[in-house]
Structure formats: C-alpha cells, structure tokens
C-alpha cells in the first residue's frame, strides 16, 4: 500500500487526555494508562499509536490533544514530536469540543479546511498493523471522495456489553470501501449483545474516525452549531498564537488571542462526538476492520491480550501462582517484593510501592469507584 493513500494532506489526531482510572493503582494522574508500559516489549500504548501511523502521517502532522496536567509528561515521553503538536485543552470538555479544537488547529496550519483528519486513540490494542493501515487508507480515500464521516467498525467476537455498536443494513458487500451506517446503538444488555453478535449487521464502535476537515465543519454547523460555529474563531486565535511564537514576539496581542481561545473553548458544551455528531449526521459510513482489536479498558483485558500460563494466569513482575486460575497479577512493588496467589481464581491483584488493588476480575470495570472514593477522602497522595 502506498504510504500516501490520498491526494490531500493528512493529519492524525490522537486523543490522549484520559485518566485511565480503571488501571489504578498503576495508573496515576500524571502517568495514566496511555503512558504505562502495557504494549508489546514494554512500549507505552501512546508510543505504539504513533508507530502504527508513522508510515502514513509524518510526525509534524501528528497532533496529540490532552489535558494541561499531561502535556509535559507526554512531551517527555515523546521527544520526537514538535512541542506545538502536543495541545492541552483549555479546560475539561468532551470529545466533540476536543475534535473541534483539533480541526481549528489544522485550519490554522493549513490555511483552509482542505485536509484530512484521522482521529485515533492512545490506548487500543491492534494485532495486525498492516491490516490497520490498509483500513485507514480505505477510510481516508472514501472520506476524501465523498465527504462522508467515516468510522472503523470491529466485527464482534463476543456479546460485549461494554461497547457501543454500529448498525448497518448488511455486511455482505465485501467490495465496498465503506458501508452506510444505519444507526449507532448504545451499550446493550447481555441478551441484546448476543443478538448483535449473530445477526450479521452490527459492529463494535472503535472510536476511530476519518473525515475531511471541511466536511466535519459543515456537519457540525448543521447538527451541533454550538460547537461548529466556534471552529473558525478558534482557528483565528491559534493562528495568532503561532505567529507570535514564530516571531518570538509574545505580546498583548498573543495574550488576547490565548484568552479568546480559552473563552471560546469553555463556552462549548460537554458532549461526545458520537452523541453530538455521528448519531445526528446523515452522511456516516463505516469500514469493517480486518484486524483484531481490543479497547484495553480495564485490568481484565490483559487476560485477552497477554500470554497466559497453563492455568490461564497473566503475571507481570515477580509473581507466584499456586493452584490459581485466570488471575491477573501485576507486581510493580519495591525490589525483592514478591506477590503470591494461592488457591484463588478470577482475581486482579496489582501492587505498587504505595497501594495494592485486589478485586474480582469480573468487577474490573469498577476499579474507578475506588479512585472516586479515595479522591473524596482527599487521598491525592495515592492518585
């Protein structure tokens, strides 16, 4: 496959502002899931995301949107990226304002909306990188040619109740680059998820998107004007800030532009791109993915992604299991500290120098409740 799948400039936007609370106690405020060595050979998941896209998008066209508290840790972890490419949101908002900010940044750089945006995530497992790049090429070409908003859909392999689904009329047309989306479905109950698994017209929603910037802007103006109408204003502010930095003349003009950007962003609603745009737009298409994918949303996902011993245990660090089955044991504690599990099944045990987690593997999604409780108690020392 050509490393340049379209004739338009391509920008990759990686959303990396999440806190990764379900991976506590290893995940912390300044070192969340995307900066943990959960990838192959100890790489961070954010580094893996950059490596996957590298043959398609040059480093100076990779934008990472994150929070103010994570900007410096990300710059430290990824010294190859230009500093201006790691963008801190002015305040906490959801994914629709986040991607409007990314669109504004691309317009400020490119001078128009005549560019493509690939929206990727910092914390997914993708097994076949070449197949992933091929599917990205399909999605970008379709977006360039049609102006559709395109997403990647994953063929479900289990009745998953933790994911949203994409409904299409049929998945039988193997020749189409992309298929028209009929509807987006919220996280289902177990019986509905089982129906989705077998009916041949539902895919998991991967949360990856591809569109022309001008097409996104046009759709947002129509279905989410409280966000879309602010894109060009943000682009003007960003262009002023970049000009000031380039001339080393950071003055009252640049300060005013920064204040205007912050005010504009803060005025936008807290709304997701799925609910605010994708579910309301009429020109949405999906490319069925041809690679194995996992959300890596909580500790139990390691049971699907890491090599297990003969009893089904996944261990990281100095850990011992005896008469134990299907456990996740992560020892990131002090040197010479061993963690042992005897006669227990289906547990998640994570040890760090200052905190220990023990939970049932089928309650791994609830780890964030421990984080919420600790935060309410003022225990920022372990967060």
C-alpha positions in Angstrom: 0.0 0.0 0.0 1.2 3.5 -0.8 2.2 5.4 2.3 0.1 8.4 1.0 -3.4 7.0 0.5 -5.0 10.3 -0.7 -4.1 13.5 -2.5 -4.9 15.7 0.4 -2.6 16.5 3.4 -3.4 14.1 6.3 -3.3 14.9 10.0 -3.5 12.3 12.7 -5.3 13.5 15.9 -4.7 11.3 18.9 -6.9 11.9 21.9 -4.8 11.2 25.0 -6.4 13.1 27.8 -8.0 10.2 29.6 -7.1 9.5 33.2 -7.2 5.7 32.9 -8.8 5.3 36.4 -9.7 1.6 35.8 -5.9 0.9 35.7 -5.3 2.2 39.2 -3.1 1.9 41.2 -0.5 1.7 38.4 -2.3 4.5 36.5 -1.9 7.9 38.2 -2.8 11.5 37.5 0.5 12.3 35.8 1.0 8.8 34.4 -2.3 7.4 33.2 -2.9 4.3 31.1 -1.6 5.6 27.8 1.8 6.3 29.4 2.1 2.9 31.0 4.3 0.1 29.5 1.3 -2.1 28.6 2.2 -2.5 25.0 4.5 -5.1 23.3 8.1 -5.2 24.6 7.3 -2.7 27.3 6.3 0.2 25.0 3.7 2.6 26.1 0.4 2.5 24.3 0.7 6.1 23.1 4.1 5.2 21.5 2.5 2.2 19.8 -0.2 4.5 18.4 2.4 6.8 16.9 4.4 3.9 15.5 1.3 2.4 13.8 0.5 5.7 12.0 4.1 6.7 11.1 4.2 5.4 7.5 1.1 7.3 6.7 1.3 10.6 8.6 4.6 12.5 9.2 5.5 13.4 12.8 4.9 17.1 12.2 1.3 16.3 11.2 0.5 14.2 14.4 -1.5 16.2 16.9 -2.0 14.9 20.4 -4.8 16.5 22.3 -4.5 16.1 26.1 -5.0 17.8 29.4 -2.8 20.5 30.9 -1.5 18.2 33.6 -0.4 15.6 31.0 1.2 17.8 28.4 4.7 17.9 30.0 4.7 14.1 30.7 3.7 13.4 27.1 6.4 15.7 25.7 9.0 14.0 28.0 7.8 10.5 26.8 7.7 11.5 23.1 10.7 13.8 22.4 10.5 13.3 18.7 7.2 15.3 18.5 7.4 19.1 18.0 6.2 20.7 21.2 3.5 22.6 19.4 1.9 19.3 18.4 1.0 18.4 21.9 -2.0 20.6 22.6 -3.6 21.0 26.1 -7.3 21.6 26.1 -8.0 25.0 27.8 -10.5 23.2 30.2 -12.1 19.8 30.5 -14.6 19.1 27.9 -15.8 16.0 25.9 -14.7 14.7 22.5 -16.8 16.9 20.3 -15.1 20.1 21.6 -11.8 18.3 21.6 -12.1 17.4 17.9 -13.3 20.9 17.1 -10.1 22.3 18.6 -8.1 19.8 16.5 -10.0 20.9 13.4 -9.2 24.6 14.3 -5.6 23.8 14.7 -5.4 22.1 11.3 -7.2 25.1 9.7 -4.7 27.5 11.4 -1.8 25.5 10.0 -3.2 24.6 6.6 -5.0 27.9 5.8 -8.2 26.1 4.9 -10.3 23.0 5.7 -8.7 21.2 2.7 -7.1 18.4 4.7 -8.0 15.0 6.1 -8.2 14.2 9.7 -7.6 10.7 11.1 -8.9 10.5 14.7 -7.1 7.8 16.6 -6.8 6.7 20.3 -3.9 6.3 22.6 -5.0 3.1 24.3 -6.1 0.4 21.9 -4.7 -3.0 21.1 -4.3 -3.6 17.4 -2.9 -7.0 16.4 -2.2 -6.6 12.6 -0.6 -3.3 11.9 -0.5 -3.7 8.1 -4.2 -4.5 8.0 -4.9 -1.5 10.2 -3.0 0.8 7.8 -4.9 -0.7 4.8 -8.2 0.0 6.5 -7.1 3.6 7.3 -6.3 4.0 3.6 -9.8 2.8 2.7 -11.4 5.2 5.2 -9.4 8.2 4.1 -10.0 7.6 0.4 -13.7 7.3 1.0 -13.8 10.4 3.1 -11.8 12.4 0.5 -14.0 11.2 -2.4 -17.5 11.5 -0.7 -17.3 14.0 2.2 -18.7 11.3 4.5 -17.8 11.0 8.1 -16.2 7.6 8.3 -15.5 5.3 11.3 -13.9 1.9 11.7 -16.2 -0.9 12.9 -14.9 -4.1 14.6 -16.5 -7.4 13.9 -17.8 -8.6 17.4 -16.2 -11.7 18.7 -18.3 -12.0 22.0 -21.5 -10.5 23.3 -19.8 -7.4 24.7 -22.0 -5.1 26.9 -19.3 -2.5 27.5 -19.0 -1.2 23.9 -21.3 0.8 21.7 -22.4 -0.8 18.4 -22.8 0.4 14.8 -25.7 -1.0 12.8 -25.6 -1.4 9.1 -28.2 -2.9 6.7 -25.8 -5.7 5.7 -22.2 -6.7 5.9 -22.3 -8.9 2.8 -20.9 -6.3 0.3 -17.2 -7.1 0.6 -16.3 -4.9 -2.4 -17.4 -1.6 -0.9 -14.7 0.5 0.7 -17.2 1.7 3.3 -20.8 0.9 4.2 -23.6 3.4 5.0 -24.3 3.4 8.8 -28.0 2.9 9.7 -27.7 3.7 13.4 -25.5 3.8 16.4 -26.6 1.7 19.3 -25.7 2.3 23.0 -24.1 -0.3 25.2 -26.6 -3.2 25.2 -27.7 -5.7 27.8 -26.4 -9.2 27.6 -29.3 -10.6 25.5 -29.2 -7.7 23.0 -25.4 -8.1 22.7 -25.9 -11.8 21.9 -28.4 -10.8 19.2 -25.9 -8.3 17.8 -23.2 -10.9 17.8 -25.1 -13.2 15.5 -27.4 -11.0 13.3 -24.7 -10.0 10.8 -25.4 -6.3 10.8 -23.7 -5.0 13.9 -20.1 -3.9 14.6 -18.3 -2.6 17.6 -17.8 1.1 17.6 -14.0 1.5 17.7 -14.0 5.3 18.4 -11.7 5.9 15.4 -12.9 8.5 12.8 -11.8 9.8 9.4 -13.1 12.9 7.6 -12.2 16.0 5.6 -11.9 18.9 8.0 -14.3 21.0 5.9 -16.9 18.1 5.9 -16.7 17.9 9.7 -17.1 21.6 10.0 -20.1 21.6 7.7 -21.8 18.8 9.6 -21.1 20.4 13.0 -22.6 23.7 11.8 -25.8 21.7 10.9 -26.2 19.3 13.8 -24.1 20.8 16.6 -23.9 24.6 15.9 -22.9 25.4 19.4 -19.6 23.7 18.6 -19.3 24.1 14.8 -19.8 27.9 14.9 -16.7 28.3 17.1 -14.2 26.4 15.0 -13.2 29.3 12.8 -12.9 31.7 15.8 -10.6 29.2 17.5 -8.6 28.8 14.2 -8.0 32.6 14.1 -6.8 32.6 17.7 -4.5 29.7 17.2 -3.0 31.3 14.0 -2.3 34.5 16.0 -0.6 32.4 18.8 1.5 30.5 16.3 2.6 33.8 14.5 3.5 35.3 17.8 5.6 32.3 18.9 7.3 32.1 15.5 8.5 35.7 15.7 9.3 35.5 19.4 7.0 38.5 19.9 4.7 37.1 22.5 2.8 40.4 23.3 -0.5 41.6 24.5 -1.9 40.5 21.1 -0.9 36.9 21.7 -2.2 37.1 25.3 -5.5 38.4 24.0 -5.6 35.5 21.5 -5.0 33.0 24.2 -7.7 34.5 26.4 -10.1 34.4 23.4 -9.3 30.8 22.7 -9.9 29.8 26.3 -13.2 31.7 26.5 -14.4 30.2 23.2 -13.5 26.6 24.2 -15.0 27.0 27.6 -18.3 28.1 26.1 -18.8 24.8 24.2 -21.0 22.1 25.7 -19.7 18.9 27.3 -20.8 16.5 24.6 -19.2 13.5 22.9 -18.5 13.3 19.2 -20.7 10.1 19.0 -23.8 11.6 20.5 -23.3 15.2 19.3 -22.3 14.5 15.7 -22.1 10.9 14.5 -25.6 9.9 15.7 -27.1 13.0 14.2 -25.4 13.2 10.8 -26.9 11.6 7.7 -23.6 11.1 5.8 -21.9 8.5 8.0 -20.1 5.4 6.7 -18.2 2.5 8.3 -15.2 0.5 7.2 -15.4 -3.0 8.7 -11.9 -3.6 10.2 -9.8 -6.6 9.1 -7.6 -6.6 12.2 -8.1 -7.9 15.8 -8.8 -5.0 18.2 -9.4 -4.5 21.9 -10.3 -1.5 23.9 -7.9 -2.3 26.8 -10.4 -0.7 29.1 -9.6 -2.4 32.4 -7.2 -4.9 34.0 -9.2 -7.9 32.9 -8.4 -7.1 29.3 -4.9 -8.4 29.9 -6.4 -11.9 30.1 -7.3 -11.5 26.4 -4.2 -9.7 25.3 -1.2 -11.1 27.2 0.2 -14.6 27.0 -1.1 -16.7 30.0 0.4 -19.7 31.8 -1.2 -23.1 31.5 -3.7 -22.2 34.3 -4.7 -19.0 32.4 -2.9 -16.6 34.7 -1.3 -13.4 33.4 1.5 -12.2 35.5 3.7 -9.1 35.2 6.7 -8.7 37.5 7.8 -11.0 40.4 4.6 -13.1 40.9 3.9 -16.7 42.0 0.6 -18.5 41.4 -0.2 -21.9 43.0 -3.5 -23.8 42.4 -4.8 -20.5 40.9 -6.6 -19.9 37.7 -7.4 -17.0 35.3 -5.9 -14.3 37.5 -4.2 -11.0 36.6 -1.2 -10.3 38.8 0.9 -7.2 38.3 3.8 -6.6 40.7 5.2 -3.1 40.4 6.2 -3.0 44.0 9.6 -2.4 45.6 12.6 -4.6 44.7 12.7 -8.0 46.3 8.9 -7.9 46.9 7.1 -11.0 45.7 3.4 -11.4 45.2 1.9 -14.8 45.5 -1.7 -16.1 44.8 -2.7 -19.5 46.3 -5.9 -21.3 45.6 -7.8 -18.3 44.2 -9.4 -17.8 40.8 -10.5 -14.8 38.7 -8.8 -12.1 40.6 -7.0 -8.9 39.7 -4.1 -8.1 42.0 -2.0 -5.1 41.4 0.8 -4.0 43.8 2.7 -0.7 43.7 5.0 0.8 46.3 2.2 2.8 47.9 -1.1 0.9 47.0 -2.5 -2.5 46.4 -5.6 -3.5 44.5 -7.4 -6.8 44.9 -10.7 -7.3 43.0 -12.7 -9.9 41.2 -11.8 -9.9 37.5 -15.5 -9.6 36.6 -15.6 -6.3 38.6 -12.5 -4.8 37.0 -14.7 -2.1 35.4 -15.5 -0.9 39.0 -11.9 -0.1 40.0 -12.6 3.6 39.2 -15.0 3.5 42.2 -12.0 3.1 44.4 -10.4 6.1 42.8 -13.6 8.1 43.3 -13.7 7.2 46.9 -10.0 8.0 47.5 -10.5 11.3 45.8 -13.5 12.1 48.0 -11.3 11.4 51.0 -8.6 13.7 49.9 -6.1 10.9 49.2 -4.3 12.6 46.3 -1.1 11.1 47.6 -2.1 7.7 46.0 -3.8 9.1 42.9 
